[in-house]
Amino acid sequence: MNNKFNKLTLAAAVSAAVFASQAHAGGYQVNEQSVSGQGYGHAGRSSNVHDATIVYGNPAGMSFLDRAQVTVGGTYLNVNTDIDNVQATRTIDPGAAVGAPTGSQVPFGGIPGTNNGDMVPGTLVPFAFYAQPVTDRLAFGFGVYAPFGSKTEYENDFQGRYFGDYTEVKVISAQPTVSYRLNDQWAVGAGVTYNKVDGELRRQVPGPTNSLTYDSAGDIDSRVEGDDEAWGYNLGVIYQPVPETTFGLTYRSKVDYTLDGTFVARDPAGNVVSADNSASLKLTTPETVNFSLTQQMTDRLKLMFGASWVRWSHFDEIRVTGGQIPNITDEQQNYSNAWAFATGGEYQLTPALALRAGVTLDYTPTNDQDRSVRIPSDDRRIFSIGAGWSPTPDMTLDFAYSYLTERSTSLEQERNDLLTQYAPGQYIGGATYSADYKNEAHGFGAQLTYRF
């Protein structure tokens, strides 16, 4: 195959990195850093000081903890998707048969395949935090967690495989943090984050043996792997005008990456068709702002409200560069900034048992025009319940369950740049794919906090 095939497959695979994880959170942000917070829909993320997970929620809150503690846990995500009303067709340039492509495309039959909808494997999102008061005013903390990332994997015979069939992106962050309490009302905190991103991305391309039929047995598998490391920071402030009322505000910076990796395309027999060892993609994970209010209504009842803003507008296009590929701009994304709102509460049923519930509205940054099989997502609602059990003053076990339901959404895609056997080196074949998607997810969380 020639360099045009290399350009096409590399661009399609690498560009998927910025869209992964739509089944987990708005954009590809992951919100599972606290099971105690999950129980009330993360409504009090920046203002409710409950355990060491406040290292992530708001570093200023560590100075409100009365003793050292460690919190470890995780949330298991189970995602279900229904794909309906599918139309998948192959197209061809009418001049291809006589060796004179016209640059236009006409339908040329359907694309064989399936649409099972089970493209998001069950995933465990773990976390660990430690908080240590140093003095009555100064505290130190450390956390390891996943702020972004997910995995989508369609079946081998997926009808939309020419637009993307596999994406795995993981961002792991390590965060040392300090907090200082200025007085009885004000506290501030700051931290730096060391972040590592890894990704593997795939798309199928018709090969010489199936350029007319588009059956999956003749597809060429194209994939790219890349990674990078980068630094970021976070800031937080807490204001408590009276002991019953707490306001919290947290800012998390954007992080700029340059993913360097390798690209390889293999035919059905496993032979390498094309390869490039110098693929590169610039990626920015967006900055976020979270504001929340915690109000102690009675000795037993606590209510919370939160709002989050994510600057997704960083994602307007994807530009891929490489050694053999001087400069490629893939499809426009045109992400928009997005909001999420949450409200929840906690009721102390007994001295040892607390019950929680919350509702979250999470708005997608994607748009109807640019939605793809890699991001078949829309606005969502999340309903959560949880409980915290403290068998001793030193230990608390937290459990939570969340149900996510997403608004039904549709997508329509087409490509006119798939190679065929008629004219090697010329893009004369294409594909279209349209479908209705309905996503839902279940999240099961558990965490342990131990105080020293």
C-alpha positions, 0 to 999 in steps of 0.5 A: 500500500502507498503513503495515502493509505498510511495517512488515512488510517493513522489520522483516523486512529489517532484522532479518536484519542480525544473523544474516548469515554463518552459512556462514562462522563460528559466529554471523556472526564471521569468523576469516580474519585469518591464513593462517599461523594457518589452517594449524593451525586457529588453535589458537595464535591468542593464543600463537604469535608467527609474523608481523605477524598477531599484531596481531590474534591477541594484541597482547602478542605484538608485543613478541616480534618481533625486527624490523619486518614487514608481512603481507598476504593473504586467504582465498577461501571457497567454500560449498556447500549441499544443501537437501532435503525441502522443504515450502513452502505458502501459507496464508490466513485462511478468512474472507478471501473474505467480508471477515471475517478470523478471525485463523487460517490454513489451507493454501491450496496450495504455493508455486512455486519452487526450492531450488538451495542456492547462496546464498553466493557465493564471497568473498575475505576480505583483511587487512593488518598491520604490526608495528614494534619501537620498543625492546627492550620496546615495539612498535607495530602496525596492522591492517585486517581483517574481523571480522564479515560475509558475503553470502547470495543465494538465487535469484530463485525460491527457495521460502523467499523470503518469509522472506529471500532476500538479506543482505549485511553487512560489518564492516571494522576498523582497529586501532592497537595497542601492546605492552610486554614487562614482563620475559622472561616477561610481555608485555601489549598493548592496541589500539583498533578503529575499525569500520564496518558496512554492510548490504543486506537483502532479502525478497520479499512477495506482491503484488496480482497473485499474492496467490493463486498466490504465483508469484515474477513478481508479488512485491514486492521489499523491501529496506533499506540501512544503515551505522554507525561505532563504536569498540571495544578489545582487550587481550592478555597473554602468559606464557612461564614457559620459552622452550618454553612460551607461554600467551596470552589475548586479550579483544576488546570488544563494539561497539555500532552503530545502523544508520541507513538507507533502506527501499524496496519496489518492484513487478515493474515497478520502481515504488516501493510504499512507502519510509522514509528513517529506518530504524534498528536497534541492533546489538551485535557480541559480545565474545570471549575467546581462550586458547591454548597453544603448546608447542615439543616439539623443535627442529622440532615445535611443538604448539598448543591454543586455546579461544574463547568468544563472548558471543552472548547479546546477541542475544535480540530485534531491535527496529526503529524509524523515522520512520513506524514508532514501534516494532517488535519482530521475532521472538525470536532467543535466541542462546546463548554459544558455544565453539570449540576447536582443536588443531594443530601445525607441523613445520619440515621444512627451514630454509625449509619449515614444514608445518602441520595443525589441527582446529577444533570450532565450536559454533553459537549458534543453536537449533532453534526460531529457525533460519531460511533466513537462518541454516541453520547448526549445529555444525561441524568444520574440518580445515586444512593449510598450509605456510610457505616462507621463500626468504630470511630476510626473506620468508615465503610462507604457504598454507593449505587448510581444509575445513568440514563442518557437521552436517545441520540442519532448519528450520521457519518460518511467517508469518501476516502477508502481505498479500493483495488481499482486504482491503487493510490486513489480514494475512490471508495467510501462508506456511510453509517447512521444509527440511533443510540440509547445509553445507560450505565450502572455504577457500583462503588465501595471505599474504606476510610481509616483514621489514625 
